[in-house]
Amino acid sequence: MSSLTSTLSKATEMLWKVAEIGFVANLVIILVYILLGETSGNFVISVVANIILLVDALTYQGVVTIVLAAFLYRYFTQKL
């Protein structure tokens, strides 16, 4: 059981690292778009367009749900 827990812990840690890298990559792409504007290239423009579509698709209830889920996750992980 201990090796299973250890393996799952390592897998979870690796998935978090991948998510962090993806988040930072998106932030860098947004920064490039802010600095270069329309001349930043097709890839950067398409990523920014997709982010804008995602933000536009979120309703007030969706934002509240995401914030509440993040708060509860942080609350319960600090309790353990």
C-alpha positions in Angstrom: 0.0 0.0 0.0 2.9 2.3 0.8 4.3 2.0 -2.7 0.9 2.7 -4.3 0.6 5.9 -2.2 4.2 6.9 -3.1 3.5 6.3 -6.8 0.3 8.3 -6.7 2.0 11.1 -4.8 4.7 11.3 -7.4 2.2 11.2 -10.3 0.2 14.0 -8.6 3.3 16.1 -8.1 4.3 15.6 -11.8 0.8 16.6 -13.0 0.9 19.8 -10.9 4.3 20.6 -12.4 2.9 20.1 -15.9 0.0 22.3 -15.1 2.3 25.0 -13.7 4.4 24.9 -16.8 1.3 25.3 -19.0 0.1 28.2 -16.9 3.4 30.0 -17.1 3.6 29.3 -20.9 0.2 31.0 -21.3 1.4 34.0 -19.2 4.5 34.3 -21.4 2.4 34.1 -24.6 0.0 36.8 -23.2 3.1 39.0 -22.4 4.5 38.6 -25.9 1.1 39.6 -27.3 1.0 42.7 -25.0 4.5 43.7 -26.1 4.3 43.0 -29.8 0.5 43.3 -30.5 -0.7 42.1 -33.9 2.8 41.5 -35.2 3.5 38.7 -32.6 2.6 35.9 -35.0 -0.3 33.5 -35.7 0.3 31.2 -32.8 0.4 33.9 -30.2 -2.7 35.6 -31.7 -4.6 32.3 -31.8 -3.7 31.5 -28.2 -4.8 34.9 -27.0 -8.0 34.6 -29.0 -8.8 31.3 -27.4 -8.2 32.7 -23.9 -10.5 35.6 -24.7 -13.2 33.2 -25.9 -12.8 31.2 -22.7 -13.1 34.3 -20.5 -16.1 35.5 -22.4 -17.8 32.1 -22.1 -17.5 32.2 -18.3 -20.6 33.6 -16.7 -20.9 35.2 -13.2 -22.0 31.8 -11.8 -19.0 30.1 -13.4 -16.5 32.5 -11.9 -18.1 32.2 -8.4 -18.0 28.4 -8.7 -14.3 28.4 -9.7 -13.4 30.8 -6.8 -15.4 28.8 -4.3 -13.8 25.5 -5.5 -10.3 27.0 -5.2 -11.1 28.4 -1.7 -12.5 25.0 -0.5 -9.5 23.1 -2.0 -7.1 25.4 -0.2 -9.0 25.3 3.0 -9.1 21.5 3.1 -5.6 20.9 2.0 -4.3 23.2 4.7 -6.4 21.4 7.3 -4.8 18.0 6.5 
